[in-house]
Amino acid sequence: MSAWIAVPCLAAWGVRQAVWSARSPEARLTATIAGSMNALTAANAAASRWLCRPRRPEELAR
C-alpha cells in the first residue's frame, strides 16, 4: 500500500483507539480533536511527499 494512503489510515486508527479508550466525554472530545489534527497532519505530510517526489523524465515530458 502506498504511504500516502497508509499513513492517514494508521493515524485514523490511532484516533479511534484514543477515543474508545477515553473515559469521560471531555476526554473523548479532546482525543477526537487532537487525533483528527494528527490525522490531517499525517495526510498532508504524506501528500506533500508524494507531490514533491522526484519525477521521472517520462512524467516530465507530459
N, C-alpha and C positions, 0 to 999 in steps of 0.2 A: 504494500500500500504506500502511496506517495506520502511524503512527510507533510505536505500542505493539507492533507486530509486527516492523517493520523494524529497530528499534534492537537488540533482543535477537538477531535473526538476524545482523546485522552483527557484534555482539560475539562470537557463537559462531563466526563465520567467522574472526575475529581470533584466537580461541583455537586453532582448527585450524591456522592458519598458524604461530603461535608454537610449537605442539607439534611440527609437522612440521619446522620449521627448527632446533629444538634438537638439539644434538649428543649429549650424554650422557643417560643415563636420569634422572639427578638434575635436569638442566636441563629435561627433558620433564615431570617431575613438578611442578617449580616452575612451569613455564609453564601446565600444566593447572590447578593450584590457583589461581594468580593470574588466569588467564583466566576461570575459572569464577566467581570472585568478581566480576570486572569484568562478566561477562555477567549475573549476578544483580543487580548494582547497576544496570546499564542497564535491565534488565527492570523492576525496582522503580521506577526513576525514570519510565520510560515509563508504567507502570500508574498511578502517582501523578498524573502529568499528566492522564491520561485520566479518572481518577476525580474529580479536583478541577477539571475543566474547568467553565466557566460553563454552567449549564443553560438551556435554552430554556423559556419559560413552559409549553409543552405537555408537556414532560418533567416539570416540577414538579407538574403537575396530576394525575399518575397516582397 
